[in-house]
Amino acid sequence: MTREQSFAFDAEGRSVRPGSSGRPDGLGQEPAHLFLVELLDRAGCDASAVLQLDVWRDTLHTNVAVAGTAPTAALARVQAAYTRSAFEHAAAGMELYDAELRVLRSNAAALRIRGRTAAQVLQRDAADLDGSLPTSRLLREVVQGPDPVAERFVSVPSKGAGHRVYRVTAMCLRDGGTVVGAATFIHDVTGEARSRAAERLLSAAHRRIGTTLSAARTSQELASTLTRDFADAVSVDLVDGVLHGAEPPCAPLDASAPLRRTAFEAPGGLEGVYAVGEPSHFFFPTPYTQVLGDLTPRLVDPSGALADWLMYDAARAGALRAARVHSMIVAPLVHQDRVLGLACFYRGPRHPVPFDAQDLALVEQVTAKASAHIENARRFMREHTTAVTLQRRLLPRSLPEVTAMTTAHFWLPEPRRTSWFDVLPLSSARVALVIGEVPEQGLDASVDMGLLRTAVTTLAGLELPPEEILAHLDDVVPRLGLADAAGIPPDARTADERPRCQYCVYDPVTGDLAVASAGWPHPLVTAPDGTVRELPVPRGPALGSGVGYEAVRTRLAPGSVLTLYSASLLREPPCDAPAVRLRQAVAAAPGDAQGTCDTVVYRMMGGPRERGAAVLTAAAHRLAEDCVATWTGAADPAEVAACRRWVRERLAGWRLADQVFATETIVSELVTNVLRHASGEPRVRLIRDGGLTVEVSDHSTTAPHLRHARAQDENGRGLLIAAALARRWGTRYSGDGKTIWVEQDMTATDVI
């Protein structure tokens, strides 16, 4: 039914003429906007039910006409029935309050939620009913505060076990500007809340579990994540071999298989049967062995009728009773039907609600994720163990004993680099010290290290100075394929992605030390008086950069200790001043190689073994003056006979009579070659060390070569004879010419 009302008002907003329905009350007295409200009422509508609103002007007045739906008795009955039915039969709880927040009406759903009758609720103050459902504080907020509507989540203990979660919406009811009451709408959202809690737990598991490639650490993360809001206590036990990278066994797992406790979390102070790190045992038949047999997770009630298994495991039975555990979940940690271990979840006083099927499904998701990370950690451990074993096999098993130096070393694999060291005996009692590293860890890095060490050993045999050794090594590195190990082309690798090396040569005859560096820290030298200095070696670029290198040369006093070390010793927070600490450690060490090496390790490698290092120390010695003899002759063939006489006399003085013939022949042939094919005066030096070394030097840089002379040839047999009589021979170049050296063994009868 449609009704229409109209009126007119003047320029000052006062009503001056009624419409067709008669004069409204207060014509000419009330403001026009109040008449508009009255017209809406008389038309039977509010602003949302207006069918038509017309406004027009005549000469003196503004006219307004409103058409709307008018209430009828039938419509009023329908509206009242709808309101009553909606209130009484709504699934959500609904309550009406007066201005003093006393309950006027409470529907059946609200009474059911409160667990009370209508007589116990109606006309009661909301604060008196907070014990059944706390709503008074929320109601006061909407009645007294600026916001007429507010919403809260309320947790209420249920009659059985656990809690119910309700979403309570409170609304202030006003008539004009006056508060006449309030209303609440109550929805049971326990299922939604539980789903959100499960989502939060899964999200936390994705963030917190598997942050490292450590099976033990992953176990701890699993336990700590699920003891926050899910369980009173969590224990994790892994198959012992899994922790060492061994292949996990297939199910069923034998009851005697060794497991180890890797995690136990119990915020309430509960204690586990086994401490973390101890071997753990599960007796048969129990739910633990059943799960390890068929890999099916189980809900367990330790106090139920099926708890006879506790008689087989008295220690666990006592622990469960002491902790008042009322519900358990035992779940396998499995990857592709291979048993990694077992995770157990316990609920006690902190979580009075027993585990159910939904909790079991949630545990399966979390343990599946944890198992994947544990398997990744196991594979990493296997590869790491294999790589470290390969590295150890590629390192020198024992350092050679040389007269020039007494050496000591320390090596511990680094987590991100593969380091190595070496001591290489050279000709004329000299010795080379090498220390280096390749980027990354793993099998590829171990192979790269082996290739690089082999290349250094081969180049050392060329008797080149250190800077030239590194230059040749710089050329060799790209051809060895080291740059391909990480899939990065050589020109795209940064300095940290290239191999590094330091090469030193020490001559015990003169005490001279030459050092060249390819991106390596400066070595330290400890003088006999205990003072420590840093050798200012030009720190060239890492290998494979295509840039040359420079060497520094110095003379070591007898008894000086040289310390070479990997850069990992200096990779500490700047506030710790590791370089200063290292120098202090070297200065505090006793004046020998082993003592210096040990002191560096004690002072620089303390605490958790989270980083490795390589340290090589060497105490320098000098050859005694009576172990070296030198002869210089004129460029005259007649001098060959004089040289032979000098050799006989010197060997007689050394009591090496058995070496006279071979040494005399070698010297004669080499000096003759110098006089015929080279320039300058021949120089001969005999060095008595572990063997007998003959050196013949000249001012020529012409490279000698070994040729097999024909029977009718009258010359060309000098080097062939020398090579036949010697253990090894070679050529060494210097700034003023070359030196041909020949080494001979000394038998036990030679040394008196």
C-alpha positions in Angstrom: 0.0 0.0 0.0 1.4 3.4 -1.0 0.7 6.6 0.9 1.7 10.2 0.0 2.4 13.3 2.2 3.5 16.8 1.1 4.1 20.3 2.6 5.6 23.7 1.6 8.2 25.9 3.5 9.5 29.4 3.0 13.0 30.8 2.4 13.8 30.6 6.1 13.0 26.9 6.3 9.7 27.2 8.1 6.6 25.2 7.2 3.9 27.5 5.7 1.4 25.2 4.0 0.3 21.6 4.5 -0.1 19.2 1.6 -3.1 17.3 0.6 -3.2 15.2 3.7 -3.7 18.2 6.0 -1.7 20.5 8.1 1.2 18.9 10.0 1.4 19.7 13.7 3.5 22.8 14.4 3.0 24.4 11.1 5.0 27.7 10.9 6.8 26.9 14.1 9.1 23.8 13.6 12.1 23.7 11.2 11.4 22.1 7.8 13.7 19.1 8.3 11.6 17.9 11.3 8.5 18.0 9.1 10.4 15.9 6.5 11.0 13.2 9.2 7.3 13.4 10.1 6.3 13.0 6.5 8.4 9.9 6.2 6.8 8.4 9.2 3.3 9.2 7.9 4.2 7.8 4.5 5.0 4.5 6.3 8.6 4.4 5.3 12.1 5.3 6.3 14.6 6.8 3.9 15.5 3.3 2.5 11.8 2.6 1.7 11.0 5.8 -0.2 9.3 5.1 -3.5 9.3 8.7 -4.8 10.5 12.1 -3.5 9.4 15.2 -5.5 10.7 18.8 -4.8 9.5 21.9 -6.8 9.3 25.6 -6.3 6.6 28.1 -7.0 6.8 31.9 -6.7 7.1 32.0 -2.9 7.6 28.5 -1.6 9.4 25.2 -1.9 7.1 22.2 -2.1 8.0 18.6 -1.1 6.0 15.4 -1.7 7.0 12.0 -0.4 5.5 8.7 -1.5 6.2 5.4 0.4 4.9 2.1 1.6 2.5 2.4 4.5 2.3 -0.3 7.2 -0.7 -2.5 7.4 -1.9 -4.8 10.1 -0.9 -7.8 8.1 2.6 -6.5 7.4 3.0 -5.7 11.1 2.1 -9.2 12.0 4.5 -10.7 9.5 7.3 -8.4 10.7 6.7 -9.4 14.3 6.6 -13.1 13.5 9.8 -12.8 11.5 11.6 -11.1 14.3 10.4 -13.6 16.9 11.2 -16.6 14.8 14.6 -15.3 13.8 15.5 -14.6 17.4 14.2 -17.9 18.8 15.4 -20.3 16.1 18.7 -18.7 15.1 21.7 -21.0 15.2 23.8 -18.2 16.7 23.3 -17.1 20.2 21.4 -13.7 20.6 20.8 -11.7 23.7 19.2 -8.3 24.3 20.1 -6.0 27.2 18.6 -2.9 28.7 20.6 0.3 29.2 21.9 -1.0 32.5 23.1 -4.2 30.7 20.6 -6.5 32.3 19.5 -9.4 30.1 16.0 -8.8 28.6 15.9 -11.7 26.2 18.2 -14.7 25.5 17.4 -17.2 22.7 17.8 -21.0 23.0 21.2 -21.0 21.3 22.6 -18.5 23.8 21.2 -20.4 26.8 22.7 -23.6 25.4 26.1 -21.8 25.1 25.9 -20.5 28.6 24.6 -23.8 29.9 21.9 -22.2 31.9 18.1 -21.9 31.9 16.1 -18.7 31.1 15.3 -18.2 34.8 19.0 -18.2 35.6 19.8 -15.6 32.9 16.9 -13.2 32.4 17.0 -9.9 34.4 20.5 -10.7 35.5 23.4 -8.3 35.1 25.8 -9.2 32.3 28.7 -9.1 34.7 27.1 -11.8 36.9 27.0 -14.1 33.9 30.6 -13.8 32.9 31.4 -17.1 34.4 29.4 -18.9 31.7 30.3 -16.5 28.9 32.4 -13.3 29.5 30.5 -10.5 27.6 30.2 -7.6 30.1 33.5 -5.9 29.3 32.7 -6.0 25.6 29.2 -4.6 26.2 30.6 -1.7 28.2 33.0 -0.9 25.4 30.2 -0.5 22.8 27.8 1.3 25.3 30.4 3.7 26.7 32.9 3.9 23.9 33.0 5.7 20.5 32.4 2.5 18.5 28.8 1.2 18.5 29.9 -2.3 17.3 32.8 -4.5 18.5 33.9 -8.1 18.2 36.0 -10.4 20.3 37.0 -14.1 20.4 36.2 -15.8 23.7 37.5 -19.1 24.9 35.3 -21.0 27.4 36.0 -24.4 29.1 33.7 -27.1 27.7 31.8 -29.6 29.8 34.1 -32.4 28.6 37.7 -31.6 28.0 39.2 -28.6 26.3 37.7 -25.3 25.3 35.1 -23.9 23.0 35.9 -20.7 21.1 33.1 -18.2 20.4 33.0 -15.0 18.3 31.0 -12.5 20.2 29.7 -9.4 18.4 28.3 -6.6 20.6 26.1 -3.8 19.3 24.9 -0.6 21.1 21.1 0.2 20.6 20.2 3.9 20.4 16.9 5.8 20.0 18.1 9.0 18.5 21.0 9.9 20.6 19.9 8.0 23.7 21.3 4.5 24.6 18.3 2.2 25.2 20.2 -1.1 25.3 22.6 -3.5 23.7 22.6 -6.8 21.8 25.1 -9.6 21.4 25.4 -12.2 18.6 27.4 -15.3 19.6 28.9 -17.8 17.0 30.6 -21.0 17.9 33.9 -20.9 15.8 35.8 -23.7 17.6 36.3 -25.6 14.3 37.5 -22.5 12.6 39.8 -21.6 15.5 41.3 -25.1 15.4 41.9 -24.9 11.7 43.6 -21.6 12.1 45.8 -23.0 14.9 46.7 -25.9 12.7 47.6 -23.5 9.9 49.8 -21.5 12.3 51.5 -24.6 13.4 52.2 -25.7 9.9 53.5 -22.2 9.0 55.8 -22.3 12.0 57.0 -25.7 11.0 57.9 -24.5 7.5 59.8 -21.5 8.9 61.6 -23.2 11.8 62.3 -26.8 10.8 65.2 -27.5 8.5 67.1 -24.2 8.7 70.5 -26.1 8.7 71.9 -29.3 7.1 72.2 -30.9 10.5 70.0 -33.9 11.4 70.4 -33.3 15.1 69.6 -29.6 14.7 66.5 -30.4 12.6 65.3 -32.8 15.3 65.7 -30.0 17.9 63.7 -27.6 15.7 60.9 -30.2 15.3 60.7 -30.7 19.1 60.8 -27.0 20.0 58.2 -26.1 17.3 55.6 -28.6 18.5 56.0 -28.0 22.3 54.8 -24.4 22.0 51.1 -25.0 21.6 50.7 -28.6 20.6 52.3 -30.9 23.2 53.6 -31.0 26.7 56.8 -32.9 25.6 58.3 -34.1 22.3 61.2 -36.5 21.9 63.0 -37.4 18.7 65.3 -40.5 18.2 67.2 -41.1 15.0 68.8 -44.3 13.7 72.4 -43.9 14.8 73.8 -44.5 11.3 71.7 -41.7 9.8 73.6 -39.2 11.9 76.8 -40.3 10.2 75.4 -40.3 6.7 74.8 -44.0 6.4 72.0 -45.4 4.3 68.8 -45.7 6.4 67.4 -49.2 6.9 64.2 -50.5 5.5 61.2 -51.4 7.6 60.6 -53.3 9.8 63.4 -52.0 11.9 64.8 -54.6 14.2 64.1 -53.9 17.9 67.9 -54.1 18.6 68.8 -51.5 16.0 70.8 -48.6 17.6 68.9 -45.3 17.9 70.1 -42.1 19.5 68.2 -39.4 21.3 68.7 -36.2 19.3 66.1 -34.0 20.8 63.8 -33.7 23.8 61.7 -30.6 24.7 59.5 -30.2 27.7 58.8 -26.7 28.8 57.1 -27.9 32.0 60.3 -29.4 33.3 59.6 -33.0 32.4 62.6 -35.3 32.1 63.1 -37.9 29.4 64.1 -41.4 29.9 67.3 -40.7 27.9 69.4 -37.6 27.7 70.1 -36.0 24.3 73.1 -37.7 22.7 72.6 -41.0 24.5 71.7 -44.2 22.8 67.9 -44.9 23.2 66.3 -48.3 23.4 62.7 -49.3 22.7 61.5 -52.6 24.1 59.3 -55.0 22.2 56.3 -55.2 22.1 55.4 -51.5 22.6 53.8 -48.9 20.4 57.3 -47.6 19.6 58.4 -50.9 18.1 55.0 -51.3 16.3 55.5 -48.0 14.6 59.0 -48.8 13.6 57.7 -52.1 12.2 54.9 -50.9 10.0 55.7 -47.2 9.7 52.1 -46.3 10.7 51.6 -43.5 13.3 49.5 -44.3 16.3 47.3 -42.5 18.8 48.1 -44.0 22.2 46.2 -43.7 25.5 48.7 -44.8 28.2 46.0 -45.1 30.8 43.5 -47.0 28.7 42.6 -50.6 28.5 45.2 -51.3 25.8 48.1 -50.0 27.9 49.4 -53.5 28.8 52.6 -52.7 26.8 53.8 -50.5 29.7 54.7 -53.7 31.6 57.5 -54.3 29.0 59.1 -50.9 29.5 59.1 -50.0 33.2 61.3 -46.9 32.9 59.0 -45.3 30.4 55.9 -46.3 32.4 57.3 -44.6 35.4 58.2 -41.5 33.4 54.7 -41.3 31.9 53.0 -41.6 35.3 55.3 -39.0 36.8 54.5 -36.5 34.0 50.8 -37.4 34.2 50.7 -38.1 30.4 47.2 -38.9 29.3 47.6 -39.0 25.5 50.4 -39.8 23.1 51.2 -39.8 19.4 54.0 -42.0 18.1 55.0 -41.2 14.6 57.8 -42.6 12.3 60.3 -40.4 10.6 60.5 -42.0 7.2 61.7 -41.2 3.7 60.8 -43.4 0.8 60.1 -46.4 3.0 63.4 -46.0 4.7 63.4 -45.6 8.5 65.1 -42.4 9.8 63.8 -42.5 13.3 60.9 -41.9 15.6 59.1 -38.8 16.9 56.9 -39.0 20.1 54.4 -36.4 21.3 53.0 -36.3 24.8 50.1 -34.4 26.4 49.7 -33.9 30.1 48.4 -31.2 32.4 49.4 -28.3 30.1 47.1 -29.7 27.3 44.1 -31.5 29.0 42.5 -32.3 25.6 43.6 -35.7 24.3 45.0 -36.0 20.8 42.5 -37.0 18.2 42.5 -37.9 14.5 43.0 -34.3 13.4 46.0 -34.0 15.5 47.4 -37.3 14.1 46.9 -35.9 10.6 48.7 -32.7 11.5 51.6 -34.7 13.0 51.9 -36.7 9.8 52.3 -33.4 7.8 54.9 -32.0 10.1 56.9 -35.2 10.5 56.9 -35.6 6.7 58.5 -32.2 6.3 61.0 -32.9 9.1 61.9 -36.3 7.5 62.7 -34.6 4.2 65.0 -32.2 5.9 66.7 -35.0 8.0 67.2 -37.0 4.8 68.8 -33.9 3.1 71.0 -33.5 6.2 72.0 -37.2 6.0 72.9 -37.0 2.3 75.0 -33.9 3.1 76.7 -35.7 5.9 77.5 -38.6 3.6 78.9 -36.4 0.9 80.8 -34.3 3.5 82.3 -37.4 5.1 83.3 -38.8 1.7 84.8 -35.4 0.7 86.7 -35.0 3.9 88.0 -38.6 3.7 89.2 -37.9 0.1 90.8 -34.7 1.3 92.7 -36.5 4.0 93.9 -39.1 1.5 95.1 -36.4 -0.9 97.0 -34.5 1.8 100.5 -35.7 2.7 100.2 -38.5 5.2 103.5 -37.5 6.8 105.7 -34.6 6.1 109.2 -35.4 4.8 112.1 -34.9 7.2 114.5 -32.4 5.7 117.7 -30.9 7.1 116.7 -27.4 6.2 113.7 -27.2 8.5 111.8 -28.9 11.2 108.1 -28.7 10.4 104.7 -29.1 12.2 101.2 -28.8 10.9 97.5 -28.7 11.9 94.6 -29.3 9.5 90.9 -29.3 10.1 88.4 -29.3 7.2 86.6 -26.0 6.7 82.9 -25.8 6.1 83.1 -23.6 3.0 86.7 -24.1 1.7 89.1 -27.0 1.0 92.6 -26.3 2.2 95.8 -28.2 1.8 99.5 -27.8 2.6 102.8 -29.5 1.6 106.5 -29.7 2.3 108.5 -30.4 -0.9 112.3 -31.2 -0.8 114.2 -29.4 -3.5 117.7 -29.7 -4.9 120.7 -28.6 -2.9 119.1 -29.2 0.5 116.5 -26.5 -0.2 112.9 -27.0 0.8 109.5 -25.5 -0.5 106.6 -24.9 1.8 103.1 -24.6 0.2 99.7 -23.8 1.7 96.6 -23.1 -0.3 92.8 -23.6 -0.6 90.1 -23.9 -3.2 86.6 -22.5 -2.8 83.6 -24.6 -1.7 83.5 -28.0 0.0 82.5 -31.4 -1.3 83.7 -34.0 -3.7 84.3 -31.6 -6.5 86.3 -29.3 -4.3 88.4 -32.3 -3.0 89.2 -33.3 -6.5 90.1 -29.7 -7.4 92.4 -29.6 -4.4 94.1 -32.8 -5.5 94.6 -31.5 -9.0 96.0 -28.2 -7.7 98.4 -29.9 -5.2 99.7 -32.2 -8.0 100.2 -29.2 -10.3 102.2 -27.4 -7.5 104.3 -30.5 -6.9 105.1 -30.8 -10.6 105.9 -27.2 -11.0 108.2 -27.3 -8.0 110.3 -29.8 -9.8 111.2 -27.2 -12.4 113.3 -25.4 -9.8 111.7 -22.0 -10.5 111.5 -19.1 -8.1 108.2 -18.7 -6.1 106.8 -15.8 -8.2 107.3 -17.9 -11.4 105.8 -20.9 -9.8 102.6 -18.9 -9.1 102.6 -17.4 -12.6 102.7 -20.9 -14.1 100.1 -22.1 -11.7 97.9 -19.1 -12.6 98.1 -20.3 -16.2 97.4 -23.9 -15.3 94.3 -23.3 -13.1 91.9 -22.5 -15.9 93.1 -25.6 -17.9 92.6 -27.9 -14.9 88.8 -27.2 -15.1 88.7 -25.8 -11.6 86.5 -23.0 -12.7 83.9 -25.4 -14.1 83.3 -27.1 -10.7 80.8 -24.5 -9.6 79.4 -24.0 -13.1 80.9 -20.5 -13.3 83.2 -19.6 -16.3 86.7 -18.4 -15.4 86.1 -14.7 -16.3 83.0 -14.5 -14.2 84.5 -15.8 -11.0 85.1 -13.4 -8.2 88.3 -13.4 -6.0 86.5 -15.5 -3.4 85.6 -18.1 -6.0 89.2 -18.7 -7.1 91.9 -20.9 -5.6 94.6 -19.2 -3.4 98.1 -20.3 -2.6 101.3 -19.3 -0.9 104.7 -20.7 -2.0 108.0 -20.4 0.0 111.5 -21.6 -0.8 114.2 -21.8 1.9 117.9 -22.3 1.3 119.7 -23.7 4.4 123.1 -22.9 3.0 122.5 -19.1 2.9 119.4 -18.8 5.1 117.6 -17.0 2.3 113.8 -17.3 2.2 111.7 -16.3 -0.8 107.9 -16.0 -0.5 105.2 -15.3 -3.1 101.5 -15.1 -2.4 98.3 -15.5 -4.5 95.7 -13.9 -2.2 97.1 -15.4 1.0 97.6 -13.7 4.4 101.1 -12.5 5.3 103.3 -15.1 7.0 104.8 -14.5 10.4 108.4 -14.9 11.4 109.5 -15.5 15.0 113.1 -14.5 15.6 115.3 -16.5 18.0 114.8 -13.7 20.6 111.0 -14.2 20.5 110.1 -11.1 18.5 107.4 -11.6 15.8 107.3 -9.8 12.5 105.0 -10.0 9.5 106.7 -10.5 6.2 105.4 -7.8 3.8 104.7 -10.2 0.9 102.8 -8.5 -2.0 99.4 -10.1 -1.8 98.8 -10.9 -5.4 95.4 -11.8 -6.8 93.8 -15.3 -6.5 94.9 -17.9 -9.0 93.4 -17.8 -12.5 93.3 -14.0 -12.6 95.9 -13.7 -15.4 98.0 -11.2 -13.4 101.7 -11.6 -12.4 103.1 -12.1 -8.9 106.0 -10.7 -6.9 108.1 -12.3 -4.2 109.7 -10.9 -1.1 113.2 -12.2 -0.1 114.7 -12.1 3.4 117.3 -13.9 5.4 116.3 -16.0 8.4 118.5 -16.3 11.4 119.1 -19.9 12.5 116.3 -21.0 14.8 113.7 -18.6 13.4 110.2 -20.1 13.1 108.0 -19.4 10.0 104.2 -19.6 10.5 101.9 -20.1 7.5 98.1 -20.2 8.1 94.8 -20.2 6.3 92.7 -17.0 6.2 90.0 -18.8 8.3 91.9 -18.0 11.4 91.3 -14.3 10.7 87.6 -14.7 9.9 86.3 -13.6 13.2 84.3 -10.5 14.3 86.4 -7.4 13.9 86.1 -6.6 17.6 88.0 -9.7 18.5 91.1 -8.4 16.5 92.1 -11.9 15.3 95.3 -10.7 13.6 96.5 -9.3 16.9 95.5 -12.4 18.8 97.4 -14.5 16.2 100.6 -12.5 16.6 100.2 -12.7 20.4 99.8 -16.5 20.2 102.9 -16.9 18.0 104.9 -14.6 20.3 103.9 -16.6 23.4 104.8 -20.0 21.8 108.1 -21.8 22.6 110.7 -21.3 19.9 110.1 -24.5 18.0 107.8 -25.5 15.2 105.6 -27.9 17.1 105.1 -25.6 20.1 104.2 -22.7 17.8 101.7 -24.8 15.9 100.0 -26.1 19.1 99.9 -22.6 20.6 98.2 -21.2 17.5 95.6 -24.0 17.6 95.0 -23.6 21.4 94.5 -19.8 21.2 92.7 -19.4 17.9 90.6 -22.6 17.5 88.9 -22.7 20.9 85.1 -23.1 21.3 82.7 -24.9 19.0 84.3 -26.6 16.0 82.4 -24.6 13.4 85.4 -23.6 11.3 88.5 -25.4 10.1 92.0 -24.2 9.4 95.3 -25.1 8.1 98.5 -24.2 9.9 102.1 -25.0 8.8 105.1 -24.0 10.9 108.7 -24.5 10.2 111.9 -23.9 12.3 114.8 -22.8 10.0 118.2 -24.4 10.3 121.5 -23.7 8.6 123.9 -26.3 7.2 127.2 -26.5 9.0 130.1 -24.8 7.3 132.0 -28.1 6.9 129.0 -29.5 5.0 129.5 -27.1 2.1 132.5 -26.8 -0.1 133.0 -24.3 -3.0 135.6 -24.2 -5.8 136.0 -21.6 -8.6 138.3 -22.2 -11.5 139.6 -20.2 -14.5 138.1 -20.7 -18.0 141.0 -23.0 -18.9 140.7 -26.7 -19.7 143.7 -27.3 -17.5 141.5 -26.4 -14.6 139.6 -29.7 -14.9 142.4 -31.6 -13.4 142.7 -29.2 -10.5 139.0 -29.5 -9.9 139.3 -33.3 -9.8 142.0 -33.1 -7.2 139.9 -30.7 -5.1 137.0 -33.1 -5.2 139.2 -36.0 -4.0 140.6 -34.0 -1.2 137.1 -32.8 0.0 135.5 -36.2 -0.1 138.5 -37.7 1.7 138.0 -35.1 4.4 134.3 -36.0 4.6 135.3 -39.7 4.7 133.2 -40.5 1.6 135.8 -42.6 -0.2 133.2 -44.7 -2.0 131.8 -41.6 -3.7 135.1 -40.3 -5.1 135.0 -42.0 -8.5 131.4 -41.1 -9.3 131.7 -37.6 -8.0 135.1 -37.0 -9.7 133.6 -38.2 -13.0 130.5 -36.1 -12.7 132.4 -32.9 -11.9 134.9 -33.6 -14.7 132.2 -34.0 -17.3 130.1 -31.0 -16.2 133.1 -28.6 -15.9 134.3 -29.7 -19.3 130.8 -28.9 -20.7 131.0 -25.5 -19.1 134.4 -24.8 -20.7 133.3 -25.9 -24.1 129.7 -24.7 -24.4 129.2 -21.9 -21.8 130.9 -18.7 -20.8 132.6 -17.5 -17.6 134.4 -19.3 -14.9 133.1 -22.6 -13.8 131.9 -22.7 -10.1 131.6 -26.0 -8.3 129.8 -26.6 -5.0 129.6 -29.8 -3.0 126.8 -30.1 -0.4 126.7 -32.9 2.1 123.2 -33.3 3.4 121.1 -36.5 3.4 122.9 -37.1 0.2 125.8 -35.7 -1.8 124.9 -32.9 -4.2 127.2 -31.6 -6.9 126.5 -28.2 -8.4 128.3 -26.8 -11.4 127.4 -23.2 -12.3 128.2 -20.8 -15.2 127.1 -17.5 -16.6 125.2 -19.0 -19.6 121.5 -19.5 -19.7 121.7 -22.1 -22.5 119.5 -25.0 -21.5 121.4 -28.3 -21.4 119.8 -31.4 -22.7 120.5 -35.1 -22.4 121.4 -36.9 -25.7 122.4 -40.4 -26.4 125.7 -40.2 -28.4 126.5 -42.7 -31.1 129.4 -45.1 -30.8 131.6 -43.2 -33.1 130.9 -39.8 -31.5 133.8 -38.3 -29.6 131.6 -36.0 -27.3 128.0 -35.5 -26.1 128.2 -38.0 -23.2 128.6 -35.5 -20.3 125.1 -35.4 -19.0 124.4 -39.0 -19.9 127.3 -40.0 -17.7 126.2 -37.7 -14.9 122.6 -39.0 -15.1 123.8 -42.6 -15.0 125.9 -42.1 -11.9 123.3 -39.9 -10.0 120.0 -40.4 -8.3 118.5 -37.4 -10.1 119.7 -34.3 -11.8 118.3 -31.0 -13.0 118.9 -27.4 -13.9 118.3 -24.3 -11.9 118.4 -20.7 -13.3 119.3 -17.5 -11.5 119.9 -13.9 -12.4 123.6 -14.5 -13.4 123.4 -17.8 -15.2 122.4 -21.4 -14.5 123.3 -24.3 -12.2 123.4 -28.0 -13.1 122.9 -30.1 -10.0 123.4 -33.8 -9.5 122.3 -35.7 -6.4 123.9 -39.0 -5.2 122.9 -41.3 -2.5 125.3 -42.0 0.4 125.4 -45.5 1.6 125.7 -46.5 5.2 129.5 -47.2 4.7 130.0 -43.7 3.3 128.9 -41.9 6.4 131.5 -42.4 9.2 
